[in-house]
Structure formats: C-alpha cells, structure tokens
Amino acid sequence: MGLRYPRDRPVNIVDEYTREALATRAAHSFTADAAIAVLDEVSARRGRRPEHIRMDNGPDLTVHALTD
C-alpha cells in the first residue's frame, strides 16, 4: 500500500517471529483509537491477541488508550 500524500503516516503490524505483515494502513494521522482498531482487526482475524507488543509510539498512541 503506497502513501497517498507525502505527510501520510503508516501503521504497520508485523509478527516479529515470522516477519509476516499482518496489517498496513496509511492515513494523514492516526489516533490511538484508530491504531487500536487495527490491532483489534488483526486479533479477530487471527483468533487471538498478541502476548507482547512493541511499538514506536509517538504522540499518536499512548499507553492509556491500550489499557482501556
């Protein structure tokens, strides 16, 4: 998936063990809720939630949103 505009921001979810790309989304900005929606979509498709999450979270995604 290519970026539509130079300032679009990607969200990539990768299984670090298999290096499988589980989801890729691009948008002008991502709120914490939007990023969590992508994680929920991947979890529903795979039938389980990840045991560990590593992220390069700037101001878009905070730990408070993940704990809700």
PLY file of the C-alpha trace (Angstrom):
ply
format ascii 1.0
element vertex 68
property float x
property float y
property float z
element edge 67
property int vertex1
property int vertex2
end_header
0.00 0.00 0.00
1.55 3.29 -1.04
1.21 6.53 0.79
-1.29 8.84 -0.85
0.24 12.08 0.31
3.75 12.93 1.50
2.55 13.56 5.05
0.56 10.32 5.39
1.63 8.18 8.32
1.76 4.39 8.07
0.75 1.89 10.72
2.43 -1.47 10.17
1.77 -4.53 12.30
4.39 -7.24 11.88
4.82 -10.60 13.58
8.44 -10.35 14.70
8.92 -14.11 14.80
7.66 -14.92 11.29
8.16 -11.41 9.83
4.65 -11.68 8.42
2.99 -8.33 7.69
-0.34 -8.62 9.49
-1.70 -5.17 8.63
-0.64 -1.99 6.88
-2.70 1.18 6.92
-1.90 4.74 5.88
-3.68 7.96 6.82
-2.91 11.60 7.39
-2.92 10.88 11.12
-3.77 8.01 13.40
-5.44 8.43 16.73
-4.85 5.89 19.46
-8.37 4.57 18.87
-7.69 4.08 15.14
-4.45 2.19 15.82
-6.21 0.01 18.39
-8.96 -0.70 15.86
-6.30 -2.10 13.50
-4.89 -4.23 16.35
-8.40 -5.48 17.16
-8.97 -6.35 13.49
-5.75 -8.39 13.39
-6.63 -10.09 16.68
-10.09 -11.04 15.40
-8.70 -12.39 12.14
-6.00 -14.47 13.89
-8.30 -15.59 16.71
-6.01 -14.41 19.49
-4.40 -11.31 20.95
-0.63 -10.83 20.94
1.28 -11.74 24.08
3.70 -8.83 23.60
3.52 -5.55 21.71
6.49 -3.44 20.73
5.79 -0.08 19.17
7.42 3.09 18.04
4.73 5.23 19.56
4.99 8.91 19.12
2.28 11.21 20.39
-0.32 9.27 18.35
-0.58 6.27 20.62
-0.36 6.28 24.37
-0.38 3.51 26.92
-3.57 4.92 28.41
-5.53 4.03 25.28
-4.17 0.47 25.27
-5.16 -0.17 28.87
-8.80 0.87 28.31
0 1
1 2
2 3
3 4
4 5
5 6
6 7
7 8
8 9
9 10
10 11
11 12
12 13
13 14
14 15
15 16
16 17
17 18
18 19
19 20
20 21
21 22
22 23
23 24
24 25
25 26
26 27
27 28
28 29
29 30
30 31
31 32
32 33
33 34
34 35
35 36
36 37
37 38
38 39
39 40
40 41
41 42
42 43
43 44
44 45
45 46
46 47
47 48
48 49
49 50
50 51
51 52
52 53
53 54
54 55
55 56
56 57
57 58
58 59
59 60
60 61
61 62
62 63
63 64
64 65
65 66
66 67
